[in-house]
Amino acid sequence: MNLAGTVVPMATPTRRSRRAVDDTALRKFTRGLVEAGVHGLFPGSSIGEFPSLTAAQNRQVIETVAEVADGRTNVLAGCCDTSVGAVLDKISSAEDAGADAAVVVSPYYLTTTQPGLERFFTTIADQSALPLLLYNIPPLTGNEIGIDLVGDLAEHDNIVGLKDTSGDLNYHYRAVSETPEDFLVFQGATQLATASLGVGTDGLIAGPANVFPRVMTDLYEAYDRGDLVEAQRLMQTVVTPFVGATSDVPTAAALKYLVKLDGLDIGSPLPPLPQLTDEEQTALTAAYRRITDQFDKQTL
């Protein structure tokens, strides 16, 4: 798997009345992201509300995204759960659907230890039909995958990378510098995008790419070709105001609303996420307009 660049942790289109996956909107959404040139798709992500989806819905989302992508970009399937068996079932479904890799979050709710996490990830990797990316997001799971453990797990033939959403740049730098060169490290905290590229990250798993896929792809590519001025311009005019506008509301709810503003209704957030208040919608609309007013629509 040759993977670097901007990956979209995809919001999941749903129908309001039945809390079902909106297959038509999902296909349109996926096509738009692929046509915008993103380097990868991540269905079944946190932004995709994976804990609120049934196993059948998670499978449906991954199958649809892989079918529409049709090999034009990498598909990293979210296969997140708290039990080894449930994760392996999701990986099996993702492999059948044609996904390129599985993203597996550290287990949540149960407090564990670093040896416990090693046992969890190694047991899954030993049996997985797909290569794995570890997913470190300690603010939501309560279980950080420590740097020493990342280094140990990186030696496993079937563990190929890490999505780091710790928000800790020093952790991220160590993940890059203390693992083998072919071990992929992705930044999931978009406010650290250019800083992370500066310390050698392989790419960005960027929530704003749901709304501005071309901008986030251009930011990575600008940095990659050495155009730091352009990368910083996009950071200042899109990423920083976007992150600021969405930081005080549930991310999935905010992104679903912003995707609708951008022209595609992908439904409301699923319970237990709240509906946005009128004040929150007004603030998000104002931020969206401030960003889009600076760009020709074709560049977004």
MITOR-301407 format. One line per 5 residues: number of its first residue (from 1); their letters; for each residue x, y, z of C-alpha. Coordinates in steps of 0.001 Angstrom, whole numbers, padded with zeros to 6 digits. Example, Ala and Ser with C-alpha at 12.3 -4.5 7.8 and 13.67 -1.06 7.14 Angstrom:
MITOR-301407
1) AS) 012300,-004500,007800 ~ 013670,-001060,007140 .
END
This chain:
MITOR-301407
1) MNLAG) 000000,000000,000000 ~ 001466,003321,-001137 ~ -000239,005887,001070 ~ 000582,009475,001919 ~ -001229,012782,001744 .
6) TVVPM) -004712,013867,002737 ~ -007209,011251,003917 ~ -010841,012139,004658 ~ -012361,010772,007888 ~ -015770,010661,006281 .
11) ATPTR) -019002,011823,007844 ~ -021756,009220,007432 ~ -024852,010374,005516 ~ -028000,009304,007343 ~ -031748,009681,006910 .
16) RSRRA) -033385,011670,009670 ~ -036525,009611,010095 ~ -035099,006094,010378 ~ -031497,006677,011472 ~ -030522,004616,008419 .
21) VDDTA) -027511,005131,006176 ~ -028444,007300,003178 ~ -026895,005242,000395 ~ -027669,007761,-002356 ~ -026073,010652,-000467 .
26) LRKFT) -023107,008458,000530 ~ -022412,007601,-003101 ~ -022606,011247,-004156 ~ -020444,012334,-001232 ~ -017811,009686,-002014 .
31) RGLVE) -017705,010588,-005709 ~ -017195,014243,-004861 ~ -014293,013494,-002556 ~ -012609,011198,-005081 ~ -013058,013743,-007859 .
36) AGVHG) -011515,016401,-005612 ~ -008308,014356,-005650 ~ -008033,013240,-002029 ~ -005358,010646,-001352 ~ -007521,008377,000768 .
41) LFPGS) -010938,007790,002313 ~ -011618,006699,005885 ~ -015217,005487,006295 ~ -016216,004308,009742 ~ -014275,007090,011446 .
46) SIGEF) -015033,009006,014637 ~ -016470,011825,012511 ~ -018479,009089,010794 ~ -020111,008336,014174 ~ -018924,004729,014195 .
51) PSLTA) -020057,004055,017801 ~ -023625,004956,016764 ~ -023690,002596,013763 ~ -024680,-001045,013870 ~ -022226,-003606,012536 .
56) AQNRQ) -024432,-003964,009437 ~ -024418,-000196,008875 ~ -020651,-000029,009302 ~ -020320,-002784,006700 ~ -022719,-000987,004343 .
61) VIETV) -020766,002268,004577 ~ -017417,000624,003869 ~ -018796,-001488,001014 ~ -020377,001548,-000643 ~ -017303,003751,-000286 .
66) AEVAD) -015002,001031,-001643 ~ -017349,000348,-004547 ~ -017582,004014,-005545 ~ -013849,004633,-005057 ~ -013177,001640,-007336 .
71) GRTNV) -009428,001696,-006790 ~ -009039,005405,-007579 ~ -007907,006156,-004039 ~ -007055,004177,-000934 ~ -009818,003116,001440 .
76) LAGCC) -008885,002853,005113 ~ -011804,001121,006791 ~ -012723,002019,010341 ~ -012897,-001303,012210 ~ -013261,000029,015713 .
81) DTSVG) -014762,-001769,018667 ~ -013894,-002850,022188 ~ -013706,-006615,021665 ~ -011228,-008547,019562 ~ -014005,-010595,017985 .
86) AVLDK) -016049,-007580,016922 ~ -012979,-005882,015435 ~ -012025,-009008,013496 ~ -015589,-009361,012180 ~ -015432,-005769,010898 .
91) ISSAE) -012022,-006362,009338 ~ -013315,-009452,007549 ~ -016226,-007454,006125 ~ -013895,-004624,005091 ~ -011547,-007044,003362 .
96) DAGAD) -014469,-008563,001452 ~ -015527,-005055,000415 ~ -012110,-004283,-001055 ~ -010677,-001946,001574 ~ -006909,-001467,001572 .
101) AAVVV) -006327,-001344,005321 ~ -008160,-001328,008648 ~ -007997,001419,011257 ~ -008355,000088,014820 ~ -008813,002420,017782 .
106) SPYYL) -007554,001649,021260 ~ -010404,000086,023251 ~ -012549,002421,025293 ~ -014724,002239,028450 ~ -012533,-000407,030130 .
111) TTTQP) -009358,001003,031657 ~ -006351,-001086,030690 ~ -002538,-000994,030675 ~ 000146,-000857,028012 ~ 000577,-004677,028166 .
116) GLERF) -003204,-004961,027838 ~ -003181,-002749,024740 ~ -000280,-004722,023298 ~ -002239,-007936,023804 ~ -005322,-006392,022143 .
121) FTTIA) -003558,-005071,019033 ~ -001223,-008054,018605 ~ -004088,-010553,018840 ~ -005980,-008622,016141 ~ -002930,-008172,013911 .
126) DQSAL) -002068,-011866,014101 ~ -005498,-012759,012666 ~ -006303,-009769,010463 ~ -006801,-010169,006729 ~ -005873,-006495,006259 .
131) PLLLY) -002875,-004416,007345 ~ -003654,-002327,010424 ~ -003266,001295,011369 ~ -003376,001974,015088 ~ -005660,004819,016133 .
136) NIPPL) -004557,006851,019155 ~ -007175,009289,020465 ~ -006778,009266,024259 ~ -009182,012163,024973 ~ -012045,009915,023783 .
141) TGNEI) -010827,006418,024701 ~ -008977,007076,027955 ~ -006310,004619,026795 ~ -003236,006169,025188 ~ -001061,003977,023008 .
146) GIDLV) 002297,004964,024516 ~ 005248,005762,022298 ~ 007233,002761,023495 ~ 004280,000532,022644 ~ 003903,002140,019211 .
151) GDLAE) 007541,001315,018564 ~ 007058,-002298,019647 ~ 003866,-002739,017601 ~ 005514,-001191,014537 ~ 007736,-004270,014389 .
156) HDNIV) 004688,-006467,013699 ~ 004499,-007298,009989 ~ 000768,-006571,009844 ~ 000795,-003232,011727 ~ 001734,-000607,009180 .
161) GLKDT) 000890,002759,010677 ~ -000653,005077,013232 ~ -003339,007730,013211 ~ -002421,010082,016039 ~ -005162,012373,017339 .
166) SGDLN) -003551,013031,020694 ~ -003003,016696,019850 ~ 000520,016354,021291 ~ 003147,017427,018745 ~ 006005,015966,020771 .
171) YHYRA) 004247,012578,020821 ~ 003746,012878,017075 ~ 007406,013724,016453 ~ 008497,010737,018500 ~ 006070,008478,016621 .
176) VSETP) 007732,009594,013382 ~ 011315,009457,014588 ~ 011207,006310,016728 ~ 009511,003925,014276 ~ 010809,002325,011063 .
181) EDFLV) 010878,004557,007993 ~ 008163,002520,006248 ~ 005795,002829,009232 ~ 003086,005347,008327 ~ 002247,008155,010730 .
186) FQGAT) -000798,010381,010128 ~ -001830,013500,011984 ~ -005473,013544,013005 ~ -005399,016888,014848 ~ -005735,019213,011869 .
191) QLATA) -004684,022329,013775 ~ -001198,020751,013806 ~ -001154,020023,010059 ~ 001813,022096,008882 ~ 003701,021621,012136 .
196) SLGVG) 003346,017853,011725 ~ 004428,017938,008098 ~ 007465,019800,009327 ~ 008433,016919,011624 ~ 007969,014311,008919 .
201) TDGLI) 004405,013007,009157 ~ 003208,010987,006178 ~ -000080,012783,005861 ~ -003209,014271,007344 ~ -006434,012528,008325 .
206) AGPAN) -008273,015801,008240 ~ -011858,016503,009273 ~ -012022,019761,007262 ~ -011510,017688,004093 ~ -015155,016638,004366 .
211) VFPRV) -016054,020216,003428 ~ -012913,021478,001686 ~ -011260,018403,000135 ~ -009353,020321,-002548 ~ -007956,022791,-000043 .
216) MTDLY) -006715,020057,002292 ~ -005235,018113,-000601 ~ -003584,021270,-001937 ~ -002157,022055,001505 ~ -000412,018683,001691 .
221) EAYDR) 000803,018859,-001902 ~ 002072,022427,-001496 ~ 004112,021409,001525 ~ 005342,018278,-000228 ~ 006706,020265,-003194 .
226) GDLVE) 008343,022815,-000913 ~ 005859,025660,-001333 ~ 005671,026493,002344 ~ 004181,029926,001700 ~ 001124,028398,-000001 .
231) AQRLM) 000775,025698,002657 ~ 000837,028318,005381 ~ -001662,030500,003501 ~ -004146,027620,003368 ~ -003491,026869,007002 .
236) QTVVT) -004240,030454,008015 ~ -007221,031070,005749 ~ -009007,027702,006018 ~ -007706,025282,008626 ~ -007252,027581,011609 .
241) PFVGA) -010622,029372,011278 ~ -012344,026044,010508 ~ -010936,024350,013600 ~ -011780,027385,015701 ~ -015377,027420,014488 .
246) TSDVP) -015938,023712,015182 ~ -014039,023349,018449 ~ -016951,024108,020790 ~ -019556,021785,019221 ~ -019532,018020,018574 .
251) TAAAL) -017358,017609,015484 ~ -019602,015174,013621 ~ -022628,017413,014116 ~ -020728,020484,012929 ~ -019356,018748,009846 .
256) KYLVK) -022731,017372,008800 ~ -024129,020891,008959 ~ -021186,022343,007013 ~ -021401,019679,004298 ~ -025057,020641,003894 .
261) LDGLD) -024041,024313,003559 ~ -021626,023179,000868 ~ -024510,021719,-001131 ~ -025171,018128,-000013 ~ -027623,017238,002750 .
266) IGSPL) -026164,014266,004642 ~ -028659,014318,007476 ~ -028506,015054,011170 ~ -026162,013637,013793 ~ -027255,010355,015347 .
271) PPLPQ) -028091,010022,019037 ~ -026447,010519,021474 ~ -025083,013579,019640 ~ -027288,016653,019971 ~ -028923,018693,017267 .
276) LTDEE) -027150,021998,016761 ~ -028821,025026,018292 ~ -029827,027988,016141 ~ -026937,029969,017618 ~ -024443,027222,016757 .
281) QTALT) -025750,026998,013199 ~ -025495,030776,012793 ~ -021894,030787,014013 ~ -020923,027906,011700 ~ -022622,029584,008736 .
286) AAYRR) -020720,032802,009385 ~ -017391,030942,009610 ~ -018132,029000,006417 ~ -018929,032197,004535 ~ -015785,033933,005800 .
291) ITDQF) -013695,031058,004479 ~ -015455,030633,001137 ~ -015500,034359,000410 ~ -011709,034213,000097 ~ -011692,031566,-002624 .
296) DKQTL) -012995,030927,-006064 ~ -015515,028090,-005660 ~ -013507,025860,-008013 ~ -010556,025827,-005610 ~ -012685,024512,-002756 .
END
